[in-house]
Amino acid sequence: MIKFLDIKRITESFEPQLSAEVQRVISSGWYLLGNEVEKFEKAFAEYCDSTHCVGVANGLDALVLILMAWRKMYGWSEGDEVIVPANTYIASILAISRAGLTPVLCEPHEDDALIDVDRLEGLLTSRTRAIMVVHLYGQVCDMDAVRPFARQYGLKVIEDCAQAHGALYKGARVGALSDAAAFSFYPGKNLGALGDGGAVVTSDRQLARTVRTLANYGSREKYVNQYQGLNSRLDELQAAALSVKLRRLDADNDRRRQIARRYIKQMNNPLVQMPCIHTWLGHVFHLFTVRCERRDDLQNHLSAMGVQTLIHYPIPPHKQEAYSEWNHLSLPITERIHSQILSLPISPVMTDEEVKVVIESVNSFK
Ligand SMILES: *Cc1c(COP(=O)(O)O)cnc(C)c1O
């Protein structure tokens, strides 16, 4: 069986260094708000070509904290609006709701599944405050279209980079392409911890300070609380593990690209549509998603051939019970993507032999 993602094999590929670093932190007796987080924050901000990084508990919190901070800094009201792609992972949308703002769903492009900038204008209201772009599957949105639009209407831009660590747009890193970026270090992401973790990256010093305060019970000075904040921290063990893994991120992303290139070159089944790739260097292939009108049949066929696949995602956010107020909406592009998309195995530790089996299995689908 070829696993969709073999996390155990990924972890083992960083040994013995990973365990040595974790053991070193255990022995230090210092587990929160220490040198390891500081060191990782500095390295990750640098990696993203940005200036500030704040480690937080997970990717959802990173998104929530940015939006909460902007509400404090700019006096946004409850119910002010943030435009977000309708086909994203639901966490992007949950973050907007959790921050007391209203998500406004934007249809993606049919071909690349990224936000369709031409539709933004039609979604603007007097209460629009920000655009959240999501670099879905590891490919960067068309930021040269998003940024001038946002500037024209005085909107903030937030990047959800949970699937795009290290991705590039015309040579520039995600995380430094907007006003603020949120990262997740969930174990299955391109840069994954040994548990939960996340980070906010920004070149805005005041935003970074406000996020740090909000993530620390709303307190900058001990026992003095400026805001009703939360407790959201990246811990020392996770930071130490992430520092080890960050050093190999570019090489890991290159290996993902190499596998994706082979898939696209050698998969030749007319029933299976390959993903749309804008630039080979930019995409980091967090997921390799194909489309097929008979998606469920394809998934069953691959399963019978010993290839595990997943669907990202089976139910679009506007059809979820959690957002019942949207259930009546019709978003045909989003719905078509959700009904046809299938994610094939891709990871830096897959062997050439496994890649070959995946290709042959896709090609033998009838
Ligand atoms: C994983 C993910 C998140 C949430 O990250 P967590 O660390 O699991 O909270 C947010 N947005 C997208 C697009 C994701 O893929």
The ligand as an SDF file (V2000), in Angstrom:
LIG
                    3D

 15 15  0  0  0  0  0  0  0  0999 V2000
   -4.0960   23.4100    7.6040 C   0  0  0  0  0  0  0  0  0  0  0  0
   -4.7660   24.6400    7.1770 C   0  0  0  0  0  0  0  0  0  0  0  0
   -5.1700   25.6260    8.0940 C   0  0  0  0  0  0  0  0  0  0  0  0
   -5.2010   25.4210    9.5790 C   0  0  0  0  0  0  0  0  0  0  0  0
   -4.0190   25.0920   10.1910 O   0  0  0  0  0  0  0  0  0  0  0  0
   -4.0440   24.3510   11.6260 P   0  0  0  0  0  0  0  0  0  0  0  0
   -2.6420   24.4420   12.0950 O   0  0  0  0  0  0  0  0  0  0  0  0
   -4.5180   22.9540   11.3890 O   0  0  0  0  0  0  0  0  0  0  0  0
   -4.9810   25.1280   12.5030 O   0  0  0  0  0  0  0  0  0  0  0  0
   -5.6600   26.8220    7.5900 C   0  0  0  0  0  0  0  0  0  0  0  0
   -5.7850   27.0410    6.2670 N   0  0  0  0  0  0  0  0  0  0  0  0
   -5.4390   26.1150    5.3620 C   0  0  0  0  0  0  0  0  0  0  0  0
   -5.5750   26.4350    3.9070 C   0  0  0  0  0  0  0  0  0  0  0  0
   -4.9370   24.8820    5.7760 C   0  0  0  0  0  0  0  0  0  0  0  0
   -4.6040   23.9560    4.8590 O   0  0  0  0  0  0  0  0  0  0  0  0
  1  2  1  0
  2  3  1  0
  2 14  2  0
  3  4  1  0
  3 10  2  0
  4  5  1  0
  5  6  1  0
  6  7  2  0
  6  8  1  0
  6  9  1  0
 10 11  1  0
 11 12  2  0
 12 13  1  0
 12 14  1  0
 14 15  1  0
M  END
$$$$
